[in-house]
Amino acid sequence: MPCYDYKCTKCVEIKSVIMSVARHGVEKIFCDKCDAPMYQQIAAPAIVNRANLRIAKAGRRTKI
């Protein structure tokens, strides 16, 4: 299941919520501290595959 980050509109509290794709966008998320509505933070997903790891490792090797 994906993890979504939400930020409170009132107290600026940030919370990570794990929910199914079917529930995402349907349920309203509220702050635990002040009960204000929270909105979703936009974040880039962390996608790592074997090709990216090979490129990263090759970039570290430098010959002098």
C-alpha positions as CSV (number, residue, x, y, z in Angstrom):
1,M,0.0,0.0,0.0
2,P,1.3,3.5,-0.8
3,C,2.2,6.0,1.9
4,Y,0.8,9.6,1.6
5,D,2.0,12.6,3.4
6,Y,-0.5,15.1,4.7
7,K,-0.1,18.6,6.2
8,C,-2.5,20.3,8.6
9,T,-4.0,23.6,7.4
10,K,-3.9,25.1,10.9
11,C,-1.0,23.9,13.0
12,V,1.3,22.7,10.2
13,E,1.6,19.2,11.6
14,I,2.8,16.6,9.0
15,K,1.5,13.0,9.1
16,S,2.2,10.0,7.0
17,V,-0.8,7.8,6.2
18,I,-0.8,4.4,4.7
19,M,-3.9,3.7,2.7
20,S,-5.1,1.8,-0.3
21,V,-5.4,3.5,-3.7
22,A,-9.2,2.9,-3.6
23,R,-9.5,4.9,-0.3
24,H,-7.2,7.7,-1.4
25,G,-9.1,10.8,-2.4
26,V,-12.3,9.5,-1.0
27,E,-11.5,9.8,2.8
28,K,-10.9,13.2,4.4
29,I,-7.9,13.3,6.7
30,F,-8.0,15.4,9.9
31,C,-5.2,16.5,12.2
32,D,-4.8,14.5,15.5
33,K,-3.9,17.7,17.4
34,C,-6.4,20.3,16.3
35,D,-9.0,18.4,14.2
36,A,-8.4,20.7,11.2
37,P,-8.5,19.2,7.7
38,M,-5.2,18.1,6.2
39,Y,-4.2,18.3,2.6
40,Q,-1.8,16.0,0.7
41,Q,1.8,17.0,0.2
42,I,3.2,16.4,-3.2
43,A,6.4,14.3,-3.1
44,A,8.4,12.5,-5.6
45,P,8.2,8.7,-5.3
46,A,11.4,6.9,-4.4
47,I,11.8,4.4,-7.3
48,V,15.0,2.4,-7.3
49,N,15.7,-0.3,-9.9
50,R,18.8,-2.2,-10.9
51,A,19.7,0.1,-13.8
52,N,19.7,3.1,-11.5
53,L,21.9,1.3,-9.0
54,R,24.4,0.4,-11.7
55,I,24.6,4.0,-12.9
56,A,25.1,5.3,-9.4
57,K,27.8,2.8,-8.6
58,A,29.6,3.5,-11.9
59,G,29.5,7.2,-11.2
60,R,31.4,6.8,-7.9
61,R,34.3,5.0,-9.6
62,T,36.8,7.5,-10.8
63,K,40.3,6.7,-12.0
64,I,43.2,9.0,-11.1
